[in-house]
Amino acid sequence: MLHFDIPSMTCGGCAKSVTKALLSVDPQARIETDPPMRKVRVDSALDESAFLAALREAGYPDKR
């Protein structure tokens, strides 16, 4: 399970955009978003770096 902190994810619309970006990397991934806590969990066998790149490109970079 991968964990991301997304400071700019503040609402349900943001969460939908984040989910879409992550699914573009792995359409089979299981994604859980928590906008109030600004956290995302991704269950995927793919490498974390691909998800970090997709989040950056979508305008929702991880806090790291």
C-alpha positions in Angstrom: 0.0 0.0 0.0 1.4 3.4 -1.0 0.6 6.5 1.0 0.7 10.1 -0.3 0.2 13.5 1.4 -1.4 15.9 -1.0 -1.6 19.4 0.6 -3.5 20.9 -2.4 -6.3 18.2 -2.3 -8.9 20.1 -0.3 -12.3 19.0 -1.7 -14.1 16.2 -3.4 -13.4 17.7 -6.8 -9.7 17.6 -6.1 -10.0 14.0 -4.9 -11.7 13.1 -8.2 -8.8 14.7 -10.2 -6.2 12.9 -8.0 -8.0 9.6 -8.5 -8.1 10.1 -12.3 -4.4 10.9 -12.4 -3.5 7.8 -10.3 -5.8 5.5 -12.4 -4.0 6.7 -15.5 -0.9 5.0 -14.1 -2.6 1.8 -13.0 -6.3 1.4 -14.0 -6.6 -1.6 -11.7 -5.3 0.3 -8.6 -7.5 0.6 -5.5 -7.5 4.2 -4.4 -8.8 5.7 -1.2 -8.9 9.5 -0.8 -9.4 11.5 2.4 -9.7 15.2 1.4 -10.0 16.6 5.0 -6.8 14.9 6.0 -5.3 15.4 2.5 -4.2 11.8 2.3 -4.3 9.2 -0.4 -3.8 5.5 -0.2 -3.1 3.4 -3.3 -3.1 -0.4 -3.5 -1.0 -1.2 -6.6 1.9 -3.4 -7.5 3.5 -0.6 -9.6 6.4 1.6 -8.5 5.7 4.6 -6.4 7.7 6.9 -8.7 5.2 6.5 -11.5 2.4 7.7 -9.2 4.4 10.6 -7.9 5.1 11.8 -11.4 1.4 11.5 -12.4 0.4 13.5 -9.3 3.0 16.2 -10.1 1.7 16.4 -13.7 -1.9 16.7 -12.5 -1.0 19.7 -10.2 -1.3 17.7 -7.0 2.3 17.0 -5.9 3.1 14.9 -2.9 4.4 16.8 0.1 7.8 15.2 0.0 
